[in-house]
């Protein structure tokens, strides 16, 4: 009898849970397939369809992300961390770590900032993924970003959780105004990285009303004379990748807040949420890509 989608998901969840609980032990595709009651080929196919990763890719990234967290949050020796995360030697650990994070473990520890870490995938009640998406929508990263300054225009809006939300109409109007200002100054906004900054530091006190900034990552006399500067403070973020039309983003954010965050080991903090748009982003294009950055802290 064929398995339902829910039954397949439950099996994959058990595989993911087993991986996370046994990172210090050998984890071959064959052994995981045997536990899941699928063949190796079936496990690979279902796992990749559900997560966007092959089994080996997921194991490697979770091991290295766990190691990165231990480097920052504990005084353990690198060798002990390597062994506890399933690496046979410190040399193989250092080589793999450098490939994923672009620096050796010691430099990562010295920097002391979470960056490039894959957070554990939570498949429960996840929003559907569009068929053209090749990477896992649920593969949320944890990233540190230093303070940075952008230039843009702002307006107060009523957010999604206010009594009378006007987000859907006010925000596009603000971006259209920014585009007109940019073109009047002979800039092409389509060639620039666009950043939406939601100043949520006082949103709760103001019953869901907050300043929204439509910004350009661009330095020029135009920015100094026509746009206002905004400095976003240094912060750790959960980075949510989003593919497809922007009108589906609300469902993803609701899933993140209601299901991912409570089980993640992190908590949300008041700060600046960020919308970072690929220069090729088009609001109704099913192939478009953007990222939503939510300020977080470890619990």
C-alpha positions in Angstrom: 0.0 0.0 0.0 1.4 3.4 -0.9 2.3 5.8 1.9 0.4 9.0 2.3 2.3 12.3 2.2 1.9 12.6 6.0 3.3 9.1 6.6 6.3 9.9 4.4 6.9 13.1 6.3 6.7 11.3 9.6 9.4 8.9 8.4 11.7 11.7 7.2 11.1 13.5 10.6 12.3 10.4 12.4 15.4 10.2 10.1 16.2 13.8 10.8 15.7 13.4 14.5 18.0 10.3 14.5 20.7 12.2 12.7 20.6 15.0 15.2 20.8 12.6 18.1 23.7 10.6 16.7 26.0 13.1 15.2 29.0 11.6 17.0 28.4 8.2 15.4 28.8 6.8 11.9 25.7 7.8 9.8 25.7 6.1 6.4 22.9 6.3 3.9 22.6 2.5 4.1 22.1 2.4 7.8 19.6 5.3 7.7 17.7 3.6 4.9 17.5 0.4 6.9 16.0 2.3 9.8 13.5 4.1 7.6 12.4 0.9 5.9 13.2 2.5 2.5 15.8 1.4 0.0 18.8 3.7 -0.2 17.5 5.1 -3.5 14.0 5.7 -2.1 15.4 7.4 1.0 17.6 9.7 -1.1 14.7 10.6 -3.3 12.2 11.3 -0.5 14.7 13.1 1.7 15.8 15.4 -1.1 12.2 16.2 -2.1 11.4 17.0 1.5 14.5 19.0 2.5 16.3 20.1 -0.6 19.5 18.3 0.5 20.9 14.8 -0.1 21.3 12.8 3.0 25.1 13.2 3.0 24.9 17.0 2.4 22.5 17.4 5.3 24.6 15.3 7.7 27.7 17.2 6.8 26.1 20.7 7.2 24.4 19.8 10.5 27.6 18.4 11.9 29.6 21.5 11.0 26.9 23.8 12.2 26.8 22.0 15.5 30.6 22.3 15.7 30.4 26.1 14.9 27.9 26.5 17.8 30.2 24.6 20.2 33.2 26.7 19.1 31.4 29.9 20.0 29.4 28.8 23.1 31.8 26.4 24.9 35.5 26.2 25.8 35.9 22.7 24.5 39.0 21.8 22.6 38.7 21.6 18.8 39.6 17.9 18.8 36.8 17.1 21.3 34.4 19.1 19.3 35.5 17.3 16.1 35.0 13.9 17.7 31.6 14.8 19.2 30.4 15.9 15.8 31.4 12.7 14.0 34.8 13.6 12.5 37.6 11.0 12.9 40.5 13.5 13.1 41.0 17.1 13.7 42.6 17.5 10.3 39.5 16.2 8.4 37.3 18.4 10.7 39.4 21.5 9.9 39.4 20.8 6.2 35.6 20.4 6.1 35.0 23.4 8.3 37.1 25.6 6.1 35.1 24.5 3.0 31.8 25.4 4.6 32.6 28.5 6.5 35.6 29.9 4.6 37.9 30.0 7.6 39.5 27.5 10.0 37.7 26.6 13.3 40.1 28.7 15.4 39.4 31.9 13.4 35.7 31.2 13.6 35.9 30.9 17.4 38.1 34.0 17.7 35.6 36.0 15.7 32.8 34.8 18.0 29.9 35.5 15.6 27.4 33.0 14.3 27.5 32.9 10.5 26.6 30.5 7.8 25.1 28.0 10.2 22.3 25.7 9.0 19.5 25.6 11.6 17.8 22.3 12.1 15.0 21.7 9.6 11.5 21.6 10.9 9.1 20.0 8.5 6.0 20.1 10.7 3.2 22.3 9.3 5.7 23.8 6.8 4.3 25.9 4.0 4.3 24.3 0.5 7.3 24.9 -1.7 6.9 26.0 -5.3 7.9 23.3 -7.8 10.7 25.4 -9.3 12.5 25.7 -6.0 15.7 23.7 -6.0 17.0 24.5 -2.5 15.0 23.8 0.7 12.8 26.6 1.7 13.1 25.3 5.2 16.9 25.5 5.3 17.0 28.6 7.5 20.5 30.0 8.2 21.8 31.8 11.2 23.9 34.8 10.3 25.6 37.6 12.1 25.6 41.0 10.3 27.6 44.0 11.4 26.0 47.4 11.7 25.5 48.9 8.2 24.1 52.1 6.7 21.7 52.3 3.8 19.8 55.3 2.3 16.1 55.4 1.6 12.7 56.8 2.4 10.4 55.8 5.2 6.7 55.9 6.2 4.7 54.6 9.1 2.6 51.6 8.3 0.2 49.3 10.1 1.8 45.8 10.0 0.2 42.4 9.5 -0.7 42.1 13.2 -2.3 45.5 13.7 -6.0 46.1 14.0 -6.2 47.7 10.5 -3.2 46.5 8.5 -2.3 48.5 5.4 1.0 46.7 4.7 -0.1 45.4 1.3 -1.0 48.9 -0.1 1.5 51.2 1.7 4.7 49.2 1.1 4.4 48.9 -2.7 3.5 52.6 -2.8 6.7 53.4 -0.9 8.9 51.3 -3.3 7.3 53.0 -6.3 8.2 56.4 -4.9 11.8 55.2 -4.3 12.0 54.0 -7.9 10.9 57.4 -9.2 13.4 59.2 -7.1 16.2 56.9 -8.2 15.4 57.2 -11.9 15.2 61.0 -11.6 18.8 60.9 -10.4 19.7 58.6 -13.3 20.0 55.5 -11.2 18.5 52.1 -12.1 17.0 50.5 -9.0 16.7 47.2 -10.9 20.6 47.0 -10.9 20.9 47.7 -7.2 20.3 45.6 -4.1 17.1 46.7 -2.5 16.6 46.4 1.3 13.4 46.8 3.2 13.9 47.6 6.8 11.1 47.2 9.3 11.8 49.1 12.5 10.0 46.9 15.0 11.7 48.3 18.1 8.5 50.0 19.3 5.9 48.1 17.3 4.3 46.4 20.3 3.9 49.6 22.2 2.4 51.3 19.1 -0.1 48.4 18.5 1.6 47.1 15.3 2.4 50.5 13.7 6.0 51.0 12.8 8.3 52.8 10.3 9.0 50.9 7.1 12.1 51.9 5.1 12.6 51.3 1.4 16.3 51.5 0.8 19.1 51.2 -1.7 22.6 49.8 -1.1 24.2 52.8 -2.9 26.5 55.6 -1.9 26.3 58.8 -3.9 25.5 62.5 -3.7 22.0 61.5 -4.7 21.8 59.5 -1.4 23.1 62.4 0.6 20.8 65.0 -0.9 17.6 63.1 -1.7 17.4 60.1 0.7 17.7 59.7 4.4 20.4 57.5 5.9 19.5 54.6 8.1 21.9 52.7 10.3 20.9 49.2 11.2 22.7 47.9 14.3 24.7 44.7 14.5 22.6 41.7 15.1 22.3 37.9 14.7 19.5 36.8 12.3 17.5 33.8 11.2 17.6 34.1 7.4 14.5 32.8 5.7 14.9 32.2 1.9 11.8 32.9 -0.1 11.1 31.9 -3.7 8.3 33.0 -5.9 5.6 35.7 -5.7 5.8 38.1 -2.7 2.2 37.6 -1.8 3.1 34.1 -0.4 5.6 35.5 2.0 3.1 36.0 4.8 2.4 32.3 5.0 6.1 31.5 5.3 6.5 34.1 8.1 3.5 32.8 10.0 5.0 29.3 9.8 8.3 30.6 11.0 6.8 32.4 14.0 4.3 29.7 15.0 6.3 26.5 14.3 10.0 27.0 13.5 11.0 29.6 16.2 9.5 27.8 19.3 11.5 24.6 18.5 14.7 26.2 17.2 16.6 27.0 20.4 16.4 30.7 19.5 14.1 33.5 20.5 13.0 36.5 18.6 14.1 40.0 19.7 12.9 43.5 18.9 15.0 45.1 16.3 15.0 45.6 12.5 13.6 42.9 10.3 15.2 43.0 6.9 13.9 42.2 3.4 16.8 41.7 1.1 15.9 41.5 -2.6 18.0 40.0 -5.4 18.6 42.7 -8.1 16.6 40.5 -10.5 13.6 40.2 -8.1 10.1 40.8 -9.7 7.1 40.9 -7.4 5.0 38.4 -9.4 7.8 36.3 -10.9 7.6 32.6 -9.7 11.4 32.4 -10.2 12.2 35.4 -8.0 14.3 35.1 -4.9 14.5 37.2 -1.7 15.5 36.7 1.9 13.7 37.8 5.1 16.1 38.4 8.0 14.6 38.1 11.6 16.6 39.3 14.7 17.2 36.4 17.1 19.2 35.4 20.1 20.0 31.9 21.6 17.7 31.0 24.5 
